[in-house]
């Protein structure tokens, strides 16, 4: 470190440290305000950090799946922890980019990779039903795209999100508000 610092002209050292501090501070502030830590959990309330997801949270919360499954139970792979968090990070970065530029469609639908994950998770949770009772067996989402079967949601159109889950279909969606990111000690100082 000393060798690197000795090569930098003396008048640039302080501005470099200030700039580095500002960049680090803004990065830490962004992570804190976006509640980035909440995305590491399986809590469905993390999804409504983005208000755009409130209709989907509300329809899930009023569905039969709410007492048994969280968002991550359906929307991320479960074959290992690495693929789970890699997929979650990829999807999250995609969502944040689209939401930031306000490029989301009126009705948000999964991408092809997500459809495959969702269908695999339907089958994972309902294996006994698929194999013993209705005898549909195990098919992949790619098979449905080739016309060699139906996706689970082709028949189960209202599970767990209804078809009216969109930005204008549920205008009065009631969901728990995210906690304020302002620390309690700062709120007390602001009241004085």
Contact map, one row per residue, 1 for C-alpha under 8 A:
111110000000000000000000000000000000000000000000000000000000000000000000000000000000000000000000000000000000000000000000000000000000000000000000000000000000000000000000000000000000000000000000
111111000000000000000000000000000000000000000000000000000000000000000000000000000000000000000000000000000000000000000000000000000000000000000000000000000000000000000000000000000000000000000000
111111100000000000000000000000000000000000000000000000000000000000000000000000000000000000000000000000000000000000000000000000000000000000000000000000000000000000000000000000000000000000000000
111111110000000000000000000000000000000000000000000000000000000000000000000000000000000000000000000000000000000000000000000000000000000000000000000000000000000000000000000000000000000000000000
111111110000100000000000000000000000000000000000000000000000000000000000000000000000000000000000000000000000000000000000000000000000000000000000000000000000000000000000000000000000000000000000
011111111000000000000000000000000000000000000000000000000000000000000000000000000000000000000000000000000000000000000000000000000000000000000000000000000000000000000000000000000000000000000000
001111111000000000000000000000000000000000000000000000000000000000000000000000000000000000000000000000000000000000000000000000000000000000000000000000000000000000000000000000000000000000000000
000111111101100000000000000000000000000000000000000000000000000000000000000000000000000000000000000000000000000000000000000000000000000000000000000000000000000000000000000000000000000000000000
000001111111100000000000000000000000000000000000000000000000000000000000000000000000000000000000000000000000000000000000000000000000000000000000000000000000000000000000000000000000000000000000
000000011111100000000000000000000000000000000000000000000000000000000000000000000000000000000000000000000000000000000000000000000000000000000000000000000000000000000000000000000000000000000000
000000001111111000000000000000000000000000000000000000000000000000000000000000000000000000000000000000000000000000000000000000000000000000000000000000000000000000000000000000000000000000000000
000000011111111100000000000000000000000000000000000000000000000000000000000000000000000000000000000000000000000000000000000000000000000000000000000000000000000000000000000000000000000000000000
000010011111111110000000000000000000000000000000000000000000000000000000000000000000000000000000000000000000000000000000000000000000000000000000000000000000000000000000000000000000000000000000
000000000011111111000000000000000000000000000000000000000000000000000000000000000000000000000000000000000000000000000000000000000000000000000000000000000000000000000000000000000000000000000000
000000000011111111100000000000000000000000000000000000000000000000000000000000000000000000000000000000000000000000000000000000000000000000000000000000000000000000000000000000000000000000000000
000000000001111111110000000000000000000000000000000000000000000000000000000000000000000000000000000000000000000000000000000000000000000000000000000000000000000000000000000000000000000000000000
000000000000111111111000000000000000000000000000000000000000000000000000000000000000000000000000000000000000000000000000000000000000000000000000000000000000000000000000000000000000000000000000
000000000000011111111100000000000000000000000000000000000000000000000000000000000000000000000000000000000000000000000000000000000000000000000000000000000000000000000000000000000000000000000000
000000000000001111111110000000000000000000000000000000000000000000000000000000000000000000000000000000000000000000000000000000000000000000000000000000000000000000000000000000000000000000000000
000000000000000111111111000000000000000000000000000000000000000000000000000000000000000000000000000000000000000000000000000000000000000000000000000000000000000000000000000000000000000000000000
000000000000000011111111100000000000000000000000000000000000000000000000000000000000000000000000000000000000000000000000000000000000000000000000000000000000000000000000000000000000000000000000
000000000000000001111111110000000000000000000000000000000000000000000000000000000000000000000000000000000000000000000000000000000000000000000000000000000000000000000000000000000000000000000000
000000000000000000111111111000000000000000000000000000000000000000000000000000000000000000000000000000000000000000000000000000000000000000000000000000000000000000000000000000000000000000000000
000000000000000000011111111100000000000000000000000000000000000000000000000000000000000000000000000000000000000000000000000000000000000000000000000000000000000000000000000000000000000000000000
000000000000000000001111111110000000000000000000000000000000000000000000000000000000000000000000000000000000000000000000000000000000000000000000000000000000000000000000000000000000000000000000
000000000000000000000111111111000000000000000000000000000000000000000000000000000000000000000000000000000000000000000000000000000000000000000000000000000000000000000000000000000000000000000000
000000000000000000000011111111100000000000000000000000000000000000000000000000000000000000000000000000000000000000000000000000000000000000000000000000000000000000000000000000000000000000000000
000000000000000000000001111111110000000000000000000000000000000000000000000000000000000000000000000000000000000000000000000000000000000000000000000000000000000000000000000000000000000000000000
000000000000000000000000111111111000000000000000000000000000000000000000000000000000000000000000000000000000000000000000000000000000000000000000000000000000000000000000000000000000000000000000
000000000000000000000000011111111100000000000000000000000000000000000000000000000000000000000000000000000000000000000000000000000000000000000000000000000000000000000000000000000000000000000000
000000000000000000000000001111111111100000000000000000000000000000000000000000000000000000000000000000000000000000000000000000000000000000000000000000000000000000000000000000000000000000000000
000000000000000000000000000111111111100000000000000000000000000000000000000000000000000000000000000000000000000000000000000000000000000000000000000000000000000000000000000000000000100000000000
000000000000000000000000000011111111000000000000000000000000000000000000000000000000000000000000000000000000000000000000000000000000000000000000000000000000000000000000000000000000100000000000
000000000000000000000000000001111111000000000000100000000000000000000000000000000000000000000000000000000000000000000000000000000000000000000000000000000000000000000000000000000000000000000000
000000000000000000000000000000111111111000000000100000000000000000000000000000000000000000000000000000000000000000000000000000000000000000000000000000000000000000000000000000000000100000000000
000000000000000000000000000000111111111100000000000000000000000000000000000000000000000000000000000000000000000000000000000000000000000000000000000000000000000000000000000000000000000000000000
000000000000000000000000000000110011111110000000000000000000000000000000000000000000000000000000000000000000000000000000000000000000000000000000000000000000000000000000000000000000000000000000
000000000000000000000000000000000011111110100100000000000000000000000000000000000000000000000000000000000000000000000000000000000000000000000000000000000000000000000000000000000000000000000000
000000000000000000000000000000000011111111000110000000000000000000000000000000000000000000000000000000000000000000000000000000000000000000000000000000000000000000000000000000000000000000000000
000000000000000000000000000000000001111111000000000000000000000000000000000000000000100000000000000000000000000000000000000000000000000000000000000000000000000000000000000000000000000000000000
000000000000000000000000000000000000111111100100000000000000000000000000000000000000000000000000000000000000000000000000000000000000000000000000000000000000000000000000000000000000000000000000
000000000000000000000000000000000000001111110100000000000000000000000111000000000000000000000000000000000000000000000000000000000000000000000000000000000000000000000000000000000000000000000000
000000000000000000000000000000000000010011111110000000000000000000000110000000000000000000000000000000000000000000000000000000000000000000000000000000000000000000000000000000000000000000000000
000000000000000000000000000000000000000001111111000000001000000000000111000000000000000000000000000000000000000000000000000000000000000000000000000000000000000000000000000000000000000000000000
000000000000000000000000000000000000000000111111100000001000000000000000000000000000000000000000000000000000000000000000000000000000000000000000000000000000000000000000000000010100000000000000
000000000000000000000000000000000000011011111111100000000000000000000000000000000000000000000000000000000000000000000000000000000000000000000000000000000000000000000000000000000000000000000000
000000000000000000000000000000000000001000111111110010001000000000000000000000000000000000000000000000000000000000000000000000000000000000000000000000000000000000000000000000000000000000000000
000000000000000000000000000000000000000000011111111111001000000000000000000000000000000000000000000000000000000000000000000000000000000000000000000000000000000000000000000000000100000000000000
000000000000000000000000000000000110000000001111111000000000000000000000000000000000000000000000000000000000000000000000000000000000000000000000000000000000000000000000000000000100000000000000
000000000000000000000000000000000000000000000011111111000000000000000000000000000000000000000000000000000000000000000000000000000000000000000000000000000000000000000000000000000000000000000000
000000000000000000000000000000000000000000000001111111000000000000000000000000000000000000000000000000000000000000000000000000000000000000000000000000000000000000000000000000000000000000000000
000000000000000000000000000000000000000000000001011111100000000000000000000000000000000000000000000000000000000000000000000000000000000000000000000000000000000000000010000000000000000000000000
000000000000000000000000000000000000000000000011011111111000000000000000000000000000000000000000000000000000000000000000000000000000000000000000000000000000000000000000000000000000000000000000
000000000000000000000000000000000000000000000001011111111100000000000000000000000000000000000000000000000000000000000000000000000000000000000000000000000000000000000000000011100000000000000000
000000000000000000000000000000000000000000000000000111111110000000000000000000000000000000000000000000000000000000000000000000000000000000000000000000000000000000001110111010000000000000000000
000000000000000000000000000000000000000000000000000011111111000000000000000000000000000000000000000000000000000000000000000000000000000000000000000000000000000010001100000000000000000000000000
000000000000000000000000000000000000000000011011000011111111100000000000000000000000000000000000000000000000000000000000000000000000000000000000000000000000000000000000000000100000000000000000
000000000000000000000000000000000000000000000000000001111111110000000000000000000000000000000000000000000000000000000000000000000000000000000000000000000000000000000000000011100000000000000000
000000000000000000000000000000000000000000000000000000111111111000000000000000000000000000000000000000000000000000000000000000000000000000000000000000000000000111001000000000000000000000000000
000000000000000000000000000000000000000000000000000000011111111111000000000000000000000000000000000000000000000000000000000000000000000000000000000000000000000110000000000000000000000000000000
000000000000000000000000000000000000000000000000000000001111111011000000000000000000000000000000000000000000000000000000000000000000000000000000000000000000000000000000000000000000000000000000
000000000000000000000000000000000000000000000000000000000111111101000000000000000000000000000000000000000000000000000000000000000000000000000000000000000000000000000000000000000000000000000000
000000000000000000000000000000000000000000000000000000000011111111000000000000000000000000000000000000000000000000000000000000000000000000000000000000000000001110000000000000000000000000000000
000000000000000000000000000000000000000000000000000000000001011111110000000000000000000000000000000000000000000000000000000000000000000000000000000000000000001100000000000000000000000000000000
000000000000000000000000000000000000000000000000000000000001101111111100000000000000000000000000000000000000000000000000000000000000000000000000000000000000001100000000000000000000000000000000
000000000000000000000000000000000000000000000000000000000001111111111100000000000000000000000000000000000000000000000000000000000000000000000000000000000000000000000000000000000000000000000000
000000000000000000000000000000000000000000000000000000000000000111111000000000000000000000000000000000000000000000000000000000000000000000000000000000000000000000000000000000000000000000000000
000000000000000000000000000000000000000000000000000000000000000111111100000000000000000000000000000000000000000000000000000000000000000000000000000000000000000000000000000000000000000000000000
000000000000000000000000000000000000000000000000000000000000000011111111110000000000000000000000000000000000000000000000000000000000000000000000000000000000000000000000000000000000000000000000
000000000000000000000000000000000000000001110000000000000000000011011111110000000000000000000000000000000000000000000000000000000000000000000000000000000000000000000000000000000000000000000000
000000000000000000000000000000000000000001110000000000000000000000001111111000000000000000000000000000000000000000000000000000000000000000000000000000000000000000000000000000000000000000000000
000000000000000000000000000000000000000001010000000000000000000000001111111100000000000000000000000000000000000000000000000000000000000000000000000000000000000000000000000000000000000000000000
000000000000000000000000000000000000000000000000000000000000000000001111111101000000000000000000000000000000000000000000100000000000000000000000000000000000000000000000000000000000000000000000
000000000000000000000000000000000000000000000000000000000000000000001111111110000000000000000000000000000000000000001100110000000000000000000000000000000000000000000000000000000000000000000000
000000000000000000000000000000000000000000000000000000000000000000000011111110000000000000000000000000000000000001001100100000000000000000000000000000000000000000000000000000000000000000000000
000000000000000000000000000000000000000000000000000000000000000000000001111111000001001100000000000000000000000001001100000000000000000000000000000000000000000000000000000000000000000000000000
000000000000000000000000000000000000000000000000000000000000000000000000011111110011001000000000000000000000000000001000100000000000000000000000000000000000000000000000000000000000000000000000
000000000000000000000000000000000000000000000000000000000000000000000000100111111011000000000000000000000000000000000000100000000000000000000000000000000000000000000000000000000000000000000000
000000000000000000000000000000000000000000000000000000000000000000000000000011111011000000000000000000000000000000000000000000000000000000000000000000000000000000000000000000000000000000000000
000000000000000000000000000000000000000000000000000000000000000000000000000011111111000000000000000000000000000000000000000000000000000000000000000000000000000000000000000000000000000000000000
000000000000000000000000000000000000000000000000000000000000000000000000000001111111100000000000000000000000000000000000000000000000000000000000000000000000000000000000000000000000000000000000
000000000000000000000000000000000000000000000000000000000000000000000000000000011111110000000000000000000000000000000000000000000000000000000000000000000000000000000000000000000000000000000000
000000000000000000000000000000000000000000000000000000000000000000000000000011111111111000000000000000000000000000000000000000000000000000000000000000000000000000000000000000000000000000000000
000000000000000000000000000000000000000000000000000000000000000000000000000111111111111100000000000000000000000000000000000000000000000000000000000000000000000000000000000000000000000000000000
000000000000000000000000000000000000000100000000000000000000000000000000000000001111111110000000000000000000000000000000000000000000000000000000000000000000000000000000000000000000000000000000
000000000000000000000000000000000000000000000000000000000000000000000000000000000111111111000000000000000000000000000000000000000000000000000000000000000000000000000000000000000000000000000000
000000000000000000000000000000000000000000000000000000000000000000000000000110000011111111100000000000000000000000000000000000000000000000000000000000000000000000000000000000000000000000000000
000000000000000000000000000000000000000000000000000000000000000000000000000100000001111111110000000000000000000000000000000000000000000000000000000000000000000000000000000000000000000000000000
000000000000000000000000000000000000000000000000000000000000000000000000000000000000111111111000000000000000000000000000000000000000000000000000000000000000000000000000000000000000000000000000
000000000000000000000000000000000000000000000000000000000000000000000000000000000000011111111100000000000000000000000000000000000000000000000000000000000000000000000000000000000000000000000000
000000000000000000000000000000000000000000000000000000000000000000000000000000000000001111111110000000000000000000000000000000000000000000000000000000000000000000000000000000000000000000000000
000000000000000000000000000000000000000000000000000000000000000000000000000000000000000111111111000000000000000000000000000000000000000000000000000000000000000000000000000000000000000000000000
000000000000000000000000000000000000000000000000000000000000000000000000000000000000000011111111100000000000000000000000000000000000000000000000000000000000000000000000000000000000000000000000
000000000000000000000000000000000000000000000000000000000000000000000000000000000000000001111111110000000000000000000000000000000000000000000000000000000000000000000000000000000000000000000000
000000000000000000000000000000000000000000000000000000000000000000000000000000000000000000111111111000000000000000000000000000000000000000000000000000000000000000000000000000000000000000000000
000000000000000000000000000000000000000000000000000000000000000000000000000000000000000000011111111100000000000000000000000000000000000000000000000000000000000000000000000000000000000000000000
000000000000000000000000000000000000000000000000000000000000000000000000000000000000000000001111111110000000000000000000000000000000000000000000000000000000000000000000000000000000000000000000
000000000000000000000000000000000000000000000000000000000000000000000000000000000000000000000111111111110000000000000000000000000000000000000000000000000000000000000000000000000000000000000000
000000000000000000000000000000000000000000000000000000000000000000000000000000000000000000000011111111110000000000000000000000000000000000000000000000000000000000000000000000000000000000000000
000000000000000000000000000000000000000000000000000000000000000000000000000000000000000000000001111111100000000000000000000000000000000000000000000000000000000000000000000000000000000000000000
000000000000000000000000000000000000000000000000000000000000000000000000000000000000000000000000111111100000000000000000000000000000000000000000000000000000000000000000000000000000000000000000
000000000000000000000000000000000000000000000000000000000000000000000000000000000000000000000000011111110000000000000000000000000000000000000000000000000000000000000000000000000000000000000000
000000000000000000000000000000000000000000000000000000000000000000000000000000000000000000000000011111111000000000000000000000000000000000000000000000000000000000000000000000000000000000000000
000000000000000000000000000000000000000000000000000000000000000000000000000000000000000000000000011001111101000000000000000000000000000000000000000000000000000000000000000000000000000000000000
000000000000000000000000000000000000000000000000000000000000000000000000000000000000000000000000000000111111000000000000000000000000000000000000000000000000000000000000000000000000000000000000
000000000000000000000000000000000000000000000000000000000000000000000000000000000000000000000000000000011111000000000000000000000000000000000000000000000000000000000111000000000000000000000000
000000000000000000000000000000000000000000000000000000000000000000000000000000000000000000000000000000001111100000000000000000000000000000000000000000000000000000001110000000000000000000000000
000000000000000000000000000000000000000000000000000000000000000000000000000000000000000000000000000000011111110000000000000000000000000000000000000000000000000000000100000000000000000000000000
000000000000000000000000000000000000000000000000000000000000000000000000000000000000000000000000000000000011111000000000000000000000000000000000000000000000000000000000000000000000000000000000
000000000000000000000000000000000000000000000000000000000000000000000000000000000000000000000000000000000001111111100000000000000000000000000000000000000000000000000000000000000000000000000000
000000000000000000000000000000000000000000000000000000000000000000000000000000000000000000000000000000000000111111100000000000000000000000000000000000000000000000000000000000000000000000000000
000000000000000000000000000000000000000000000000000000000000000000000000000000000000000000000000000000000000011111110000000000000000000000000000000000000000000000000000000000000000000000000000
000000000000000000000000000000000000000000000000000000000000000000000000000000000000000000000000000000000000011111111000000000000000000000000000000000000000000000000000000000000000000000000000
000000000000000000000000000000000000000000000000000000000000000000000000001100000000000000000000000000000000011111111100000000000000000000000000000000000000000000000000000000000000000000000000
000000000000000000000000000000000000000000000000000000000000000000000000000000000000000000000000000000000000011111111110000000000000000000001000000000000000000000000000000000000000000000000000
000000000000000000000000000000000000000000000000000000000000000000000000000000000000000000000000000000000000000111111111000000000000000000011100000000000000000000000000000000000000000000000000
000000000000000000000000000000000000000000000000000000000000000000000000011110000000000000000000000000000000000011111111100000000000000000000000000000000000000000000000000000000000000000000000
000000000000000000000000000000000000000000000000000000000000000000000000011100000000000000000000000000000000000001111111110000000000000000000000000000000000000000000000000000000000000000000000
000000000000000000000000000000000000000000000000000000000000000000000000000000000000000000000000000000000000000000111111111000000000000000011000000000110000000000000000000000000000000000000000
000000000000000000000000000000000000000000000000000000000000000000000000000000000000000000000000000000000000000000011111111100000000000000011000000000000000000000000000000000000000000000000000
000000000000000000000000000000000000000000000000000000000000000000000000111011000000000000000000000000000000000000001111111110000000000000000000000000000000000000000000000000000000000000000000
000000000000000000000000000000000000000000000000000000000000000000000000010000000000000000000000000000000000000000000111111111000000000000000000000000010000000000000000000000000000000000000000
000000000000000000000000000000000000000000000000000000000000000000000000000000000000000000000000000000000000000000000011111111100100000001000000000000000000000000000000000000000000000000000000
000000000000000000000000000000000000000000000000000000000000000000000000000000000000000000000000000000000000000000000001111111100000000000000000000000000000000000000000000000000000000000000000
000000000000000000000000000000000000000000000000000000000000000000000000000000000000000000000000000000000000000000000000111111100000000000000000000000000000000000000000000000000000000000000000
000000000000000000000000000000000000000000000000000000000000000000000000000000000000000000000000000000000000000000000000011111111100000000000000000000000000000000000000000000000000000000000000
000000000000000000000000000000000000000000000000000000000000000000000000000000000000000000000000000000000000000000000000001111111110000001000000000000000000000000000000000000000000000000000000
000000000000000000000000000000000000000000000000000000000000000000000000000000000000000000000000000000000000000000000000000001111111100000000000000000000000000000000000000000000000000000000000
000000000000000000000000000000000000000000000000000000000000000000000000000000000000000000000000000000000000000000000000000001111111111000000000000000000000000000000000000000000000000000000000
000000000000000000000000000000000000000000000000000000000000000000000000000000000000000000000000000000000000000000000000001001111111111111000000000000000000000000000000000000000000000000000000
000000000000000000000000000000000000000000000000000000000000000000000000000000000000000000000000000000000000000000000000000000111111111111000000000000000000000000000000000000000000000000000000
000000000000000000000000000000000000000000000000000000000000000000000000000000000000000000000000000000000000000000000000000000011111111000000000000000000000000000000000000000000000000000000000
000000000000000000000000000000000000000000000000000000000000000000000000000000000000000000000000000000000000000000000000000000011111111000000000000000000000000000000000000000000000000000000000
000000000000000000000000000000000000000000000000000000000000000000000000000000000000000000000000000000000000000000000000000000001111111100000000000000000000000000000000000000000000000000000000
000000000000000000000000000000000000000000000000000000000000000000000000000000000000000000000000000000000000000000000000000000001111111110000000000000000000000000000000000000000000000000000000
000000000000000000000000000000000000000000000000000000000000000000000000000000000000000000000000000000000000000000000000000000000110011111000000000000000000000000000000000000000000000000000000
000000000000000000000000000000000000000000000000000000000000000000000000000000000000000000000000000000000000000000000000000000000110001111100000000000000000000000000000000000000000000000000000
000000000000000000000000000000000000000000000000000000000000000000000000000000000000000000000000000000000000000000000000001000100110000111110000000000000000000000000000000000000000000000000000
000000000000000000000000000000000000000000000000000000000000000000000000000000000000000000000000000000000000000000000000000000000000000011111011000010000000000000000000000000000000000000000000
000000000000000000000000000000000000000000000000000000000000000000000000000000000000000000000000000000000000000000010011000000000000000001111111000000000000000000000000000000000000000000000000
000000000000000000000000000000000000000000000000000000000000000000000000000000000000000000000000000000000000000000110011000000000000000000111111100000100000000000000000000000000000000000000000
000000000000000000000000000000000000000000000000000000000000000000000000000000000000000000000000000000000000000000010000000000000000000000011111110000000000000000000000000000000000000000000000
000000000000000000000000000000000000000000000000000000000000000000000000000000000000000000000000000000000000000000000000000000000000000000111111111110000000000000000000000000000000000000000000
000000000000000000000000000000000000000000000000000000000000000000000000000000000000000000000000000000000000000000000000000000000000000000111111111111100000000000000000000000000000000000000000
000000000000000000000000000000000000000000000000000000000000000000000000000000000000000000000000000000000000000000000000000000000000000000001111111100000000000000000000000000000000000000000000
000000000000000000000000000000000000000000000000000000000000000000000000000000000000000000000000000000000000000000000000000000000000000000000111111100000000000000000000000000000000000000000000
000000000000000000000000000000000000000000000000000000000000000000000000000000000000000000000000000000000000000000000000000000000000000000000011111111000000000000000000000000000000000000000000
000000000000000000000000000000000000000000000000000000000000000000000000000000000000000000000000000000000000000000000000000000000000000000000011111111000000000000000000000000000000000000000000
000000000000000000000000000000000000000000000000000000000000000000000000000000000000000000000000000000000000000000000000000000000000000000100011001111100000000000000000000000000000000000000000
000000000000000000000000000000000000000000000000000000000000000000000000000000000000000000000000000000000000000000000000000000000000000000000001001111110110000000000000000000000000000000000000
000000000000000000000000000000000000000000000000000000000000000000000000000000000000000000000000000000000000000000000010000000000000000000001001000011111110000000000000000000000000000000000000
000000000000000000000000000000000000000000000000000000000000000000000000000000000000000000000000000000000000000000000010010000000000000000000000000001111111000000000000000000000000000000000000
000000000000000000000000000000000000000000000000000000000000000000000000000000000000000000000000000000000000000000000000000000000000000000000000000000111111111000000000000000000000000000000000
000000000000000000000000000000000000000000000000000000000000000000000000000000000000000000000000000000000000000000000000000000000000000000000000000001111111100000000000000000000000000000000000
000000000000000000000000000000000000000000000000000000000000000000000000000000000000000000000000000000000000000000000000000000000000000000000000000001111111100000000000000000000000000000000000
000000000000000000000000000000000000000000000000000000000000000000000000000000000000000000000000000000000000000000000000000000000000000000000000000000011111111000000000000000000000000000000000
000000000000000000000000000000000000000000000000000000000000000000000000000000000000000000000000000000000000000000000000000000000000000000000000000000001111111001100000000000000000000000000000
000000000000000000000000000000000000000000000000000000000000000000000000000000000000000000000000000000000000000000000000000000000000000000000000000000001001111111100000000000000000000000000000
000000000000000000000000000000000000000000000000000000000000001110000000000000000000000000000000000000000000000000000000000000000000000000000000000000001001111111000000000000000000000000000000
000000000000000000000000000000000000000000000000000000000011001110000000000000000000000000000000000000000000000000000000000000000000000000000000000000000000011111000000000000000000000000000000
000000000000000000000000000000000000000000000000000000010011001000000000000000000000000000000000000000000000000000000000000000000000000000000000000000000000011111101000000000000000000000000000
000000000000000000000000000000000000000000000000000000000010000000000000000000000000000000000000000000000000000000000000000000000000000000000000000000000000111111111000000000000000000000000000
000000000000000000000000000000000000000000000000000000000000000000000000000000000000000000000000000000000000000000000000000000000000000000000000000000000000110011111100000000000000000000000000
000000000000000000000000000000000000000000000000000000000000000000000000000000000000000000000000000000000000000000000000000000000000000000000000000000000000000001111100110000000000000000000000
000000000000000000000000000000000000000000000000000000110010000000000000000000000000000000000000000000000010000000000000000000000000000000000000000000000000000011111110110000000000000000000000
000000000000000000000000000000000000000000000000000000110000000000000000000000000000000000000000000000000111000000000000000000000000000000000000000000000000000000111111110000000000000000000000
000000000000000000000000000000000000000000000000000100100000000000000000000000000000000000000000000000000110000000000000000000000000000000000000000000000000000000001111111000000000000000000000
000000000000000000000000000000000000000000000000000000000000000000000000000000000000000000000000000000000100000000000000000000000000000000000000000000000000000000000111111000000000000000000000
000000000000000000000000000000000000000000000000000000100000000000000000000000000000000000000000000000000000000000000000000000000000000000000000000000000000000000011111111000000000000000000000
000000000000000000000000000000000000000000000000000000100000000000000000000000000000000000000000000000000000000000000000000000000000000000000000000000000000000000011111111110000000000000000000
000000000000000000000000000000000000000000000000000000100000000000000000000000000000000000000000000000000000000000000000000000000000000000000000000000000000000000000011111110000000000000000000
000000000000000000000000000000000000000000000000000000000000000000000000000000000000000000000000000000000000000000000000000000000000000000000000000000000000000000000000011111000000000000000000
000000000000000000000000000000000000000000000000000001100100000000000000000000000000000000000000000000000000000000000000000000000000000000000000000000000000000000000000011111100000000000000000
000000000000000000000000000000000000000000000000000001000100000000000000000000000000000000000000000000000000000000000000000000000000000000000000000000000000000000000000000111110000000000000000
000000000000000000000000000000000000000000000000000001001100000000000000000000000000000000000000000000000000000000000000000000000000000000000000000000000000000000000000000011111000000000000000
000000000000000000000000000000000000000000001000000000000000000000000000000000000000000000000000000000000000000000000000000000000000000000000000000000000000000000000000000001111100000000000000
000000000000000000000000000000000000000000000000000000000000000000000000000000000000000000000000000000000000000000000000000000000000000000000000000000000000000000000000000000111110000000000000
000000000000000000000000000000000000000000001001100000000000000000000000000000000000000000000000000000000000000000000000000000000000000000000000000000000000000000000000000000011111000000000000
000000000000000000000000000000000000000000000000000000000000000000000000000000000000000000000000000000000000000000000000000000000000000000000000000000000000000000000000000000001111100000000000
000000000000000000000000000000000000000000000000000000000000000000000000000000000000000000000000000000000000000000000000000000000000000000000000000000000000000000000000000000000111111000000000
000000000000000000000000000000011010000000000000000000000000000000000000000000000000000000000000000000000000000000000000000000000000000000000000000000000000000000000000000000000011111000000000
000000000000000000000000000000000000000000000000000000000000000000000000000000000000000000000000000000000000000000000000000000000000000000000000000000000000000000000000000000000001111101100000
000000000000000000000000000000000000000000000000000000000000000000000000000000000000000000000000000000000000000000000000000000000000000000000000000000000000000000000000000000000001111111100000
000000000000000000000000000000000000000000000000000000000000000000000000000000000000000000000000000000000000000000000000000000000000000000000000000000000000000000000000000000000000011111110000
000000000000000000000000000000000000000000000000000000000000000000000000000000000000000000000000000000000000000000000000000000000000000000000000000000000000000000000000000000000000001111111000
000000000000000000000000000000000000000000000000000000000000000000000000000000000000000000000000000000000000000000000000000000000000000000000000000000000000000000000000000000000000011111111100
000000000000000000000000000000000000000000000000000000000000000000000000000000000000000000000000000000000000000000000000000000000000000000000000000000000000000000000000000000000000011111111110
000000000000000000000000000000000000000000000000000000000000000000000000000000000000000000000000000000000000000000000000000000000000000000000000000000000000000000000000000000000000000111111111
000000000000000000000000000000000000000000000000000000000000000000000000000000000000000000000000000000000000000000000000000000000000000000000000000000000000000000000000000000000000000011111111
000000000000000000000000000000000000000000000000000000000000000000000000000000000000000000000000000000000000000000000000000000000000000000000000000000000000000000000000000000000000000001111111
000000000000000000000000000000000000000000000000000000000000000000000000000000000000000000000000000000000000000000000000000000000000000000000000000000000000000000000000000000000000000000111111
000000000000000000000000000000000000000000000000000000000000000000000000000000000000000000000000000000000000000000000000000000000000000000000000000000000000000000000000000000000000000000011111
